[in-house]
Every structure is written in C-alpha cells, then in structure tokens.
Amino acid sequence: MEDRSQHDHSDWEGVVLAARERARSRQALMIERHGLSGDVQYHWSMDDARITWSRGGKTFLTGRLTMIGSVSLSRRTWLWAWANPSLPSAVLGDIGQVRRYGEANGFPVLPWPGFDHDPGLVAEARVVAASVLDADGLWAESADDAQLHFAIHDLEPAAEGPRPTT
C-alpha cells in the first residue's frame, strides 16, 4: 500500500457529497429513461467491456463498462481495477483518471492500490470514481468471493436485428 498521509478531510467530504448526489440522480434517470426495472435480464462481459439488457428475450439497451474495483470478501480488502493486472484491458477504460485525480487533489484513497474493506469507504470511492469518469450509472455484481464494481457509460438503444420472415 502507498503512503497513507493525511488529507483535507473536509475537501474529501465535499467531493463525496457532490459525487453521491450526482450518482443518485444519474442512477435514477438511467433506470427511468431506459426502463431498467421489473422483468429485465442483463448480460455482461469484461472481455469486451459491454453490458446488454433484454426483456422477453429481446435486447433493448447496450452500454460500456469500466471496472472501478473489487472487494475480496474472504480477505476483506478493496483493490482498484487500475492496480489489478489480471483484468482485460478493455474493462479498464479510463480508470487511471481516478488515480490521477486523487494524486492531483491530495485524496490518498484514490491512488492507493487497495485498502481494508470498509463498506462506507468503498461506497465513497466508487461514487467519486463514477463522477470522475462521468458515468451514466453504477453497477455491482457478486461472483464467488468477490464483489465487482463498475461504472456504466455510453448507453444506447440496441440495434434491431433482422426481422423474421413469414
């Protein structure tokens, strides 16, 4: 882990508060605008950094994913995606901007490769990351021993495939 020097906590709290409000409003708008409630299925891939939503077997929305980071539930640690060499490059997107933003503004939690899992700190880190990345929304997935945290970008209606002939 990197230098754990003190930072201006009131500045951090202000950034978190603004990012939290931004994420809350964008998430609600994303769900409402694109009908992402009810009987909706999704498919995602880290290899091509894409997520698609469907209803009744028909894909209606696609988006790009940027992995923000992950929580190891057994080790109780957070690891930033930019510090995880096992991830496909496509899913990293511009996550390095988050580290650079932390360095430039003296917010040490952003450039630390990882830290002990604290749900509040993870929530703060992911909303600030979403704000820095100008994400449309946030999304999390649990898999085995991990919680995976993503930013969603570039939402667009799915292209219609060929219509069946009768």
C-alpha positions as CSV (number, residue, x, y, z in Angstrom):
1,M,0.0,0.0,0.0
2,E,1.1,3.5,-0.7
3,D,1.8,6.5,1.6
4,R,-1.1,6.9,4.0
5,S,-0.6,10.6,4.7
6,Q,-3.3,12.8,6.0
7,H,-5.5,14.7,3.6
8,D,-8.0,17.5,3.9
9,H,-11.0,15.5,5.1
10,S,-13.5,18.4,4.7
11,D,-12.5,18.7,1.0
12,W,-12.9,14.9,0.6
13,E,-16.3,15.0,2.3
14,G,-17.4,17.8,-0.1
15,V,-16.3,15.8,-3.1
16,V,-18.0,12.7,-1.8
17,L,-21.3,14.6,-1.1
18,A,-21.4,16.1,-4.6
19,A,-20.5,12.7,-6.2
20,R,-23.1,10.9,-4.2
21,E,-25.8,13.3,-5.2
22,R,-24.7,13.1,-8.9
23,A,-24.6,9.3,-8.8
24,R,-28.1,9.2,-7.1
25,S,-29.7,11.4,-9.7
26,R,-27.9,9.8,-12.7
27,Q,-28.8,6.3,-11.5
28,A,-32.5,7.2,-11.1
29,L,-32.5,8.8,-14.5
30,M,-30.8,5.8,-16.1
31,I,-33.3,3.4,-14.6
32,E,-36.3,5.6,-15.5
33,R,-35.2,6.7,-19.0
34,H,-34.2,3.2,-20.1
35,G,-36.9,1.1,-18.3
36,L,-34.3,-0.9,-16.2
37,S,-36.8,-2.1,-13.6
38,G,-39.1,-5.0,-13.4
39,D,-38.5,-8.1,-15.5
40,V,-35.2,-7.1,-17.0
41,Q,-32.3,-9.5,-17.7
42,Y,-28.7,-8.5,-18.4
43,H,-25.6,-10.0,-19.8
44,W,-22.1,-8.5,-19.3
45,S,-18.6,-9.2,-20.3
46,M,-15.3,-7.9,-19.0
47,D,-13.5,-9.1,-22.2
48,D,-15.3,-6.6,-24.4
49,A,-16.4,-4.2,-21.6
50,R,-20.1,-4.4,-22.6
51,I,-23.4,-4.8,-20.9
52,T,-26.7,-5.5,-22.5
53,W,-30.2,-5.5,-21.1
54,S,-33.1,-7.5,-22.5
55,R,-36.8,-8.1,-21.8
56,G,-38.7,-11.1,-23.1
57,G,-35.6,-12.4,-24.9
58,K,-35.1,-9.1,-26.9
59,T,-32.1,-6.9,-26.3
60,F,-33.2,-3.3,-25.9
61,L,-30.1,-1.4,-24.4
62,T,-26.3,-1.7,-24.5
63,G,-23.6,0.1,-22.7
64,R,-19.9,0.2,-22.0
65,L,-18.4,-0.9,-18.6
66,T,-15.4,0.4,-16.8
67,M,-14.4,-1.7,-13.8
68,I,-13.8,0.5,-10.8
69,G,-12.6,-2.1,-8.4
70,S,-13.4,-5.2,-6.4
71,V,-13.8,-6.4,-2.9
72,S,-12.4,-9.7,-1.8
73,L,-14.9,-11.0,0.8
74,S,-12.6,-13.5,2.3
75,R,-9.7,-11.1,2.7
76,R,-12.0,-8.1,3.4
77,T,-9.9,-5.9,1.0
78,W,-10.6,-3.5,-1.8
79,L,-8.5,-3.4,-5.0
80,W,-8.7,-0.7,-7.6
81,A,-9.1,-2.0,-11.1
82,W,-6.1,0.0,-12.3
83,A,-4.0,-2.0,-9.8
84,N,-5.3,-5.4,-10.9
85,P,-3.0,-6.9,-13.6
86,S,-5.4,-9.8,-14.2
87,L,-8.1,-7.7,-15.8
88,P,-8.7,-7.4,-19.5
89,S,-7.5,-4.0,-20.8
90,A,-10.9,-3.3,-22.4
91,V,-12.7,-3.2,-19.0
92,L,-10.2,-0.7,-17.5
93,G,-11.4,2.1,-19.7
94,D,-10.2,5.4,-18.3
95,I,-9.9,4.2,-14.6
96,G,-6.4,5.6,-14.4
97,Q,-8.0,9.1,-14.4
98,V,-9.4,8.3,-10.9
99,R,-5.9,7.6,-9.6
100,R,-4.5,10.8,-11.2
101,Y,-7.4,12.8,-9.8
102,G,-6.6,11.5,-6.3
103,E,-2.9,12.4,-6.7
104,A,-3.7,15.8,-8.0
105,N,-6.1,16.7,-5.3
106,G,-4.5,15.0,-2.3
107,F,-7.1,12.3,-1.8
108,P,-5.0,9.3,-0.9
109,V,-7.7,6.7,-1.0
110,L,-7.9,7.1,-4.8
111,P,-4.2,6.4,-5.6
112,W,-3.8,3.6,-3.0
113,P,-3.8,0.3,-4.9
114,G,-6.0,-1.2,-2.2
115,F,-7.2,-0.8,1.3
116,D,-9.0,-2.8,4.0
117,H,-12.6,-3.2,3.2
118,D,-14.8,-0.7,4.9
119,P,-18.3,-0.5,3.2
120,G,-18.5,3.3,3.7
121,L,-15.1,3.9,2.2
122,V,-15.8,1.6,-0.7
123,A,-19.1,3.4,-1.3
124,E,-17.3,6.8,-1.3
125,A,-14.6,5.6,-3.6
126,R,-17.0,4.2,-6.1
127,V,-19.2,7.3,-6.3
128,V,-16.2,9.6,-6.6
129,A,-14.8,7.3,-9.4
130,A,-18.2,7.4,-11.2
131,S,-18.1,11.2,-11.0
132,V,-14.5,11.5,-12.3
133,L,-15.4,9.1,-15.1
134,D,-18.6,10.9,-15.9
135,A,-20.5,7.6,-15.7
136,D,-24.2,7.2,-16.5
137,G,-24.6,4.8,-13.6
138,L,-23.1,2.4,-11.3
139,W,-23.5,-1.4,-11.2
140,A,-22.2,-4.2,-8.9
141,E,-22.0,-7.9,-9.3
142,S,-21.2,-10.6,-6.8
143,A,-19.3,-13.6,-8.0
144,D,-17.8,-16.3,-5.8
145,D,-15.6,-14.5,-3.2
146,A,-15.8,-11.1,-4.9
147,Q,-17.9,-8.0,-5.3
148,L,-17.2,-6.4,-8.6
149,H,-17.9,-2.7,-9.0
150,F,-18.4,-1.0,-12.4
151,A,-19.3,2.4,-14.0
152,I,-21.7,2.3,-16.9
153,H,-21.2,4.6,-19.9
154,D,-22.5,5.2,-23.4
155,L,-25.9,3.8,-23.1
156,E,-27.8,3.4,-26.4
157,P,-30.8,1.5,-27.7
158,A,-29.8,-1.9,-29.1
159,A,-29.8,-2.2,-32.8
160,E,-32.6,-4.3,-34.1
161,G,-31.6,-7.5,-35.7
162,P,-33.2,-8.9,-38.9
163,R,-37.0,-9.4,-38.6
164,P,-38.2,-12.9,-39.1
165,T,-39.9,-13.6,-42.4
166,T,-43.3,-15.3,-42.5
